[in-house]
Amino acid sequence: MVKKVAILTNGGDAPGLNAVIRAIVKTAETHGVECYGVIEGYKGLLNNDFVKLDSATNASGLLHKGGTIIGTSNNTNVFNHKVVNEKGEIEYKDMSDICVQNLKNAGIDCLFTLGGDGTQKSSRDFSLKGINCIGVPKTIDNDVADTDITFGYNTAVSIATEAIDRLHTTAESHHRVMVLEVMGRYAGWIALESAIAGGADVALIPEIPYDINKVVEKINSRKEKGKNFTIVVVSEGAKPKDGDIVVKKKLDDGKGLDNIRLGGIGDKLANDIEELTGCTARTTVLGYVQRGGTPTAYDRVLSTQYGAKAMELALEGTFNVLVTYKEGKFGSVPLEHVVGRNTVVGAASGNTAESNIRKIKMDDRLIKTARDIRISLGD
């Protein structure tokens, strides 16, 4: 019988986090269950930092708010935690037993983990230590395995689409090639869907390494037809054929973390286009604008349903699963399915051979649609 639950939000922020928190709290209260928030994700779990949540005070008025009221952390892996020893040397220790004890001391019957693939990897690892976990798929990148859509994604696509709409007027007025770099890490969902929604001419995604000559061919083809501007949308994880992804910065947050910060492919692409076409090209990088602010109506409803379903699963006694939305229905899959082959406790997620992130398949309807309406995918 579930009497007390805790919620943590981990990884990058995304529109809809507060809506999920609100839904879990309200559903819990409906059934007489106490709710607590873990401050700053897994870091708070290690620091034993809990706060009581209720809809009469701190969990009220959250539906439209971006960010997360309980904070988040994207540089903490408690199973492979970076510490400095007495000699001033860096060591990596498994601190997860402290987290387990903190949860037990607080009397927590179920831990809700709101996050992407890395968060759910740690959630699965905690389940192996006897903690009842339920994951909720959060990321604007839409790359969590076993679910069709993550909350936050629709808002990010909407923001990117609005940016394309605005870039169209400048591109057409100045006869320029406008390159828009969007987030997505190693999956091209945001780039492809916003390109279709915004009427872009080229969409470059990580799943299809691009040939710069094909991009040039598209630009020149438009010029021959009297269209002296081109809109290019590129995912931050896209790369040229026989080339590498562009890394903005290599981090040193520790083992078991994705220590690569992507960024810069937009500038590279614009420079290549100018050199090969003689056209003026400009780059816009949306960056964190995609993650912040008010969630769309769609994401508010989706997030609310995700949160309510998560609490329903806890009440049923269904643990160590990820809440999913597939083919129009909410359900769940074991966290073991979500991590795939990435089974080593404390191992990193992200762009590794073992990671199970959801990428666009070549038979996806979005790919077919893009080709049908003659958006160049650079191949």
C-alpha positions in Angstrom: 0.0 0.0 0.0 1.5 3.3 -1.1 1.2 6.0 1.6 4.1 8.4 0.8 5.8 9.1 -2.6 8.6 11.4 -3.8 9.1 13.2 -7.1 12.5 14.2 -8.6 13.2 16.1 -11.8 16.6 15.4 -13.3 18.5 16.5 -16.4 17.7 19.5 -18.6 14.5 21.4 -17.8 11.6 21.0 -20.2 8.1 22.6 -20.5 5.6 20.5 -18.7 7.6 19.4 -15.7 5.5 21.5 -13.3 2.3 20.2 -14.9 3.5 16.6 -14.2 4.4 17.5 -10.6 0.9 19.1 -10.2 -0.9 16.0 -11.6 1.0 13.6 -9.4 0.3 15.7 -6.3 -3.4 16.2 -7.0 -3.9 12.5 -7.9 -2.0 11.5 -4.8 -4.2 13.7 -2.6 -7.3 12.3 -4.1 -6.3 8.9 -2.7 -4.9 10.1 0.6 -1.2 9.7 -0.4 1.5 12.2 0.9 3.8 13.7 -1.7 7.4 15.0 -1.4 9.7 16.7 -3.8 13.4 16.0 -4.0 15.4 19.2 -4.5 17.7 19.3 -7.5 17.2 15.8 -8.8 19.6 13.0 -7.8 21.8 15.5 -6.1 19.0 16.2 -3.6 18.5 12.5 -3.1 22.2 12.2 -2.1 21.9 15.4 0.1 18.7 14.1 1.8 16.9 17.3 0.6 13.1 16.7 0.6 10.2 19.2 0.7 6.5 18.5 1.3 4.3 19.2 -1.7 0.6 19.9 -1.6 -1.9 21.6 -3.9 -2.9 24.1 -1.3 0.5 25.8 -1.2 3.6 25.1 -3.2 2.1 22.8 -5.8 -0.6 25.2 -6.9 -0.8 27.4 -10.0 1.8 25.3 -11.8 0.1 24.3 -15.0 1.4 27.1 -17.1 4.8 27.6 -15.6 8.0 26.5 -17.3 11.0 25.0 -15.4 10.6 22.9 -12.3 9.7 24.2 -8.8 11.9 21.5 -7.2 15.0 22.2 -9.3 17.0 19.8 -11.4 20.6 18.7 -11.9 22.2 17.3 -15.0 25.7 16.7 -13.7 25.1 14.1 -10.9 25.5 10.3 -11.3 25.3 9.0 -7.7 26.4 5.5 -8.9 29.6 7.0 -10.2 29.9 10.2 -8.2 32.9 12.5 -8.5 34.5 13.3 -5.2 37.8 14.9 -4.0 39.7 12.8 -1.4 41.8 14.1 1.4 44.8 14.3 -0.9 42.9 16.6 -3.2 42.7 13.9 -5.8 39.5 13.1 -7.8 37.9 9.8 -7.2 34.6 8.2 -8.3 32.5 6.4 -5.8 29.2 4.7 -5.7 27.1 6.8 -3.3 23.8 5.2 -4.2 23.5 3.4 -0.8 23.2 6.8 0.9 20.4 7.7 -1.4 18.6 4.4 -0.7 18.9 5.0 3.0 17.6 8.5 2.7 14.5 7.3 0.9 14.0 4.5 3.5 14.4 6.9 6.4 11.9 9.3 4.8 9.4 6.4 4.5 9.1 6.8 0.7 7.1 4.0 -0.9 7.7 5.1 -4.5 10.1 7.4 -6.3 8.9 9.2 -9.5 11.8 10.0 -11.8 11.0 12.7 -14.3 13.7 12.8 -17.0 15.3 11.5 -20.1 17.4 8.5 -21.0 20.1 9.2 -18.4 17.5 9.8 -15.6 15.7 6.6 -16.4 19.0 4.7 -16.5 19.6 5.7 -12.9 16.0 5.0 -12.1 16.5 1.4 -13.3 19.7 1.2 -11.3 17.9 2.2 -8.2 15.2 -0.4 -8.9 17.9 -3.1 -8.7 18.6 -1.8 -5.1 15.0 -2.4 -4.1 13.6 1.1 -4.6 10.1 1.2 -6.2 10.6 3.6 -9.2 8.3 4.9 -11.8 9.8 6.9 -14.7 8.1 9.7 -16.6 9.6 10.5 -20.0 10.8 14.1 -20.1 12.9 15.7 -22.8 12.4 18.2 -25.6 14.5 15.8 -27.8 11.8 13.2 -27.9 14.5 10.4 -27.8 13.3 8.3 -24.8 12.8 4.7 -25.9 9.5 2.9 -25.9 7.2 5.9 -26.0 5.9 7.9 -29.0 6.2 11.3 -27.5 7.8 12.9 -24.5 6.4 15.9 -22.7 8.2 19.2 -23.6 8.8 18.1 -27.2 5.6 19.8 -28.7 6.6 23.1 -27.1 10.1 22.9 -28.5 8.8 22.1 -32.0 6.4 25.0 -31.7 9.1 27.4 -30.7 11.4 26.2 -33.6 8.5 26.6 -36.0 7.9 30.1 -34.9 11.5 30.9 -35.4 11.4 29.5 -39.0 8.3 31.7 -39.7 10.2 34.8 -38.6 13.4 33.8 -40.5 11.4 33.5 -43.7 10.7 37.2 -43.9 14.4 38.2 -43.4 15.6 35.5 -45.8 13.2 36.6 -48.5 13.8 40.3 -48.0 17.6 40.0 -48.1 17.9 37.0 -50.5 19.8 35.0 -47.9 20.3 31.5 -46.8 19.1 31.3 -43.2 20.4 28.4 -41.2 18.6 27.5 -38.0 20.4 25.3 -35.5 18.0 23.5 -33.1 18.5 21.1 -30.2 17.9 17.3 -30.2 21.2 15.8 -29.3 21.6 12.6 -31.3 18.1 12.5 -32.6 16.5 14.7 -35.3 12.9 14.9 -34.2 12.8 18.7 -33.5 14.7 19.6 -36.7 12.6 17.4 -39.0 9.1 18.2 -37.6 9.7 21.9 -37.3 11.1 22.0 -40.9 7.9 20.4 -42.1 5.7 22.7 -40.0 7.7 25.8 -40.9 8.1 25.2 -44.6 11.9 24.8 -44.6 13.7 23.8 -47.7 16.5 21.7 -46.1 16.4 19.6 -42.9 19.6 18.0 -41.7 19.4 15.4 -39.0 21.8 13.1 -37.1 20.2 9.9 -38.6 21.2 10.9 -42.1 24.8 12.2 -42.5 24.5 15.0 -45.1 26.4 15.6 -48.4 27.1 19.4 -48.6 26.9 19.1 -52.4 23.3 18.0 -52.1 22.5 21.1 -49.9 24.2 23.3 -52.5 22.2 21.6 -55.2 19.0 22.4 -53.4 20.0 26.1 -53.0 21.0 26.4 -56.6 17.8 24.7 -57.8 15.7 27.3 -55.9 17.8 30.2 -57.4 17.1 28.8 -60.9 13.4 28.9 -60.2 13.6 32.6 -59.1 13.6 31.8 -55.3 16.6 33.7 -54.0 16.4 32.5 -50.4 16.6 29.2 -48.6 15.7 28.0 -45.1 17.9 25.3 -43.7 17.1 23.6 -40.3 19.9 21.6 -38.8 19.9 19.5 -35.7 22.9 20.1 -33.3 23.9 16.5 -33.7 23.9 16.4 -37.5 27.2 15.7 -39.2 28.5 15.6 -42.8 29.3 12.3 -44.6 32.7 11.1 -43.5 32.8 13.8 -40.9 32.2 14.2 -37.2 29.6 15.9 -35.0 30.6 19.4 -34.0 31.4 19.6 -30.3 31.1 23.0 -28.6 32.6 22.0 -25.4 33.9 18.9 -23.6 32.9 18.8 -20.0 34.5 17.1 -17.0 31.4 16.4 -14.9 32.5 12.9 -14.2 32.1 9.3 -15.2 28.7 7.9 -16.1 27.6 11.2 -17.7 27.4 12.5 -21.2 30.3 14.9 -21.1 29.8 16.4 -24.6 28.0 19.7 -25.2 27.0 19.8 -28.9 26.8 23.1 -30.9 28.4 24.9 -33.8 27.2 22.8 -36.8 25.0 25.8 -37.9 28.1 28.1 -38.3 30.0 25.4 -40.1 27.2 24.8 -42.5 26.7 28.5 -43.2 30.4 29.0 -43.9 30.4 26.0 -46.2 27.3 27.3 -48.0 28.8 30.7 -48.5 32.1 29.3 -49.9 30.4 26.9 -52.3 27.4 29.0 -53.5 28.5 32.7 -53.1 25.2 33.3 -51.3 25.1 35.2 -48.0 24.3 32.8 -45.2 23.4 33.6 -41.6 23.0 31.3 -38.6 20.5 31.5 -35.8 21.0 29.2 -32.8 17.9 28.8 -30.7 19.6 27.1 -27.8 17.9 27.2 -24.4 15.0 29.2 -25.8 13.5 25.9 -26.8 13.5 24.6 -23.3 12.1 27.5 -21.4 8.8 29.3 -20.9 5.2 28.3 -21.0 4.3 24.9 -22.3 1.8 24.6 -25.2 -1.8 23.5 -24.5 -0.8 20.1 -25.9 2.1 19.7 -23.5 0.0 20.8 -20.6 -2.6 18.1 -21.3 0.0 15.4 -22.1 2.0 16.2 -19.0 -1.1 16.1 -16.8 -2.0 12.7 -18.2 1.5 11.4 -17.7 1.5 12.5 -14.1 -1.9 11.1 -13.3 -1.0 7.8 -15.0 2.2 7.6 -13.0 0.3 7.9 -9.7 -2.3 5.4 -10.9 0.5 2.9 -11.5 1.9 3.4 -8.0 -1.6 2.9 -6.5 -1.9 -0.4 -8.5 1.5 -1.5 -7.2 3.1 -1.5 -10.7 6.7 -0.4 -10.1 10.0 -0.2 -11.9 8.4 0.9 -15.1 8.3 3.9 -17.5 5.0 5.5 -18.2 4.5 5.4 -22.0 2.2 6.9 -24.6 2.0 4.7 -27.7 -0.5 4.7 -30.5 -2.8 7.0 -28.6 -2.8 5.0 -25.3 -1.0 5.4 -22.0 0.7 2.4 -20.6 4.0 1.3 -19.2 7.1 -0.8 -20.0 9.7 -2.2 -17.6 12.7 0.1 -17.1 14.9 -2.7 -18.2 13.4 -2.3 -21.7 14.2 1.4 -21.7 17.9 1.0 -20.9 18.2 -1.8 -23.6 21.8 -3.1 -23.7 23.0 -0.3 -21.4 22.8 -2.6 -18.4 26.0 -1.8 -16.4 25.1 0.0 -13.2 26.3 3.6 -13.3 27.2 3.6 -17.0 26.7 6.7 -19.1 23.8 7.1 -21.4 23.7 9.3 -24.6 25.6 8.6 -27.8 27.1 5.2 -26.9 26.8 1.9 -28.6 24.9 0.5 -25.7 22.4 3.4 -25.2 18.8 2.9 -26.3 17.8 6.4 -27.3 14.9 6.7 -29.8 16.1 7.9 -33.2 14.1 8.5 -36.4 13.8 5.4 -38.5 14.1 5.7 -42.2 10.6 4.3 -42.7 9.1 6.9 -40.4 6.2 8.9 -41.8 8.0 12.2 -41.2 10.9 11.1 -43.4 8.4 10.0 -46.2 6.5 13.3 -45.9 9.6 15.4 -46.0 10.7 13.7 -49.2 7.2 13.9 -50.7 7.1 17.7 -50.3 10.7 18.0 -51.6 12.5 19.0 -48.4 16.1 18.1 -49.0 17.6 15.8 -46.3 21.1 16.2 -47.6 21.3 12.8 -49.1 
